[in-house]
Amino acid sequence: MHESVTVKGEAGHLKNPLIHRTYRDVSDYLHRMQRYSTLAAEVMLKEGRNPGVLDLILRPFFTFLKMFILKLGFLEGALGIVISMLYASYTFAKYAKLWELKKSS
């Protein structure tokens, strides 16, 4: 879903880079991950997704690779590793919760 921004007046250009911090810290990320992974699992359940063992093993691994290599996380050093691992953890949590929901339904 894309939202648009309406600007009243003339739009300009920033003189310096805009630093956008999505999360305050690791605790904030983990707190949101708990909520978002539950919501994502519920959506996947409604879509009829059927998770398997390979989803639990491979999807987090490929999420790590995507974040660390394709999205150039390695350029951030230790921070890149941490962020890549957190995103992989989110992916695992999402599929583990889906697996649990499927098992109980």
C-alpha positions in Angstrom: 0.0 0.0 0.0 1.4 3.4 -1.0 0.4 6.6 0.5 0.9 9.9 -1.2 2.0 13.2 0.3 0.5 16.5 -0.7 2.7 19.5 -0.4 1.3 23.0 -0.1 3.8 25.4 -1.7 7.0 24.7 -3.4 9.0 21.5 -2.7 12.7 21.9 -2.1 15.7 19.7 -1.6 17.5 18.7 1.6 21.0 20.0 2.1 22.0 17.0 4.2 21.0 13.4 4.2 17.8 12.5 6.1 18.5 9.8 8.7 15.5 7.6 9.2 15.6 5.3 12.2 12.9 2.7 12.0 13.6 1.3 15.4 15.0 2.9 18.6 17.0 -0.1 19.6 17.0 -3.9 19.6 14.4 -4.1 22.3 12.0 -1.9 20.3 12.6 -4.1 17.2 11.9 -7.3 19.2 8.7 -5.8 20.7 7.4 -4.9 17.3 8.6 -8.2 15.8 6.3 -10.0 18.3 3.3 -8.1 17.2 4.1 -8.0 13.4 5.0 -11.7 13.2 1.7 -12.7 14.8 -0.2 -10.5 12.4 1.7 -11.8 9.4 1.1 -15.4 10.5 -2.6 -14.7 10.8 -2.7 -13.2 7.3 -0.8 -16.2 5.8 -3.2 -18.6 7.6 -6.2 -16.8 6.0 -4.4 -17.1 2.6 -4.2 -20.8 3.1 -0.4 -21.0 3.4 0.9 -24.3 4.6 4.3 -24.0 6.2 6.8 -26.8 6.1 10.1 -27.6 7.7 11.9 -26.1 4.8 10.1 -22.8 5.4 11.3 -22.8 9.0 14.9 -23.5 8.0 15.5 -21.9 4.6 13.4 -18.8 4.7 15.2 -17.3 7.7 18.5 -18.2 6.1 17.6 -16.5 2.8 16.3 -13.5 4.6 19.7 -13.2 6.3 21.5 -13.5 2.9 19.2 -11.0 1.3 19.7 -8.4 4.1 23.4 -9.0 4.6 24.5 -9.4 0.9 21.9 -8.2 -1.5 21.0 -5.1 0.6 24.7 -4.6 1.4 24.3 -5.1 5.2 28.0 -6.2 5.3 29.0 -2.6 4.6 27.6 -1.7 8.1 29.9 -4.2 9.9 28.5 -5.5 13.2 25.4 -3.5 12.8 24.7 -5.1 9.5 25.1 -8.6 11.1 22.7 -7.7 13.9 20.0 -6.2 11.6 20.3 -9.2 9.2 19.9 -11.6 12.1 17.0 -9.7 13.5 15.2 -9.8 10.2 16.0 -13.6 9.9 14.5 -14.0 13.4 11.4 -12.2 12.3 11.0 -14.5 9.3 11.5 -17.6 11.6 8.9 -16.3 14.1 6.4 -15.6 11.4 6.6 -19.1 10.0 6.8 -20.8 13.4 3.6 -18.9 14.4 1.9 -19.9 11.2 2.9 -23.5 11.8 1.5 -23.3 15.3 -1.7 -21.8 14.1 -2.1 -24.5 11.4 -1.4 -27.2 13.9 -4.1 -25.9 16.3 -6.8 -25.4 13.7 
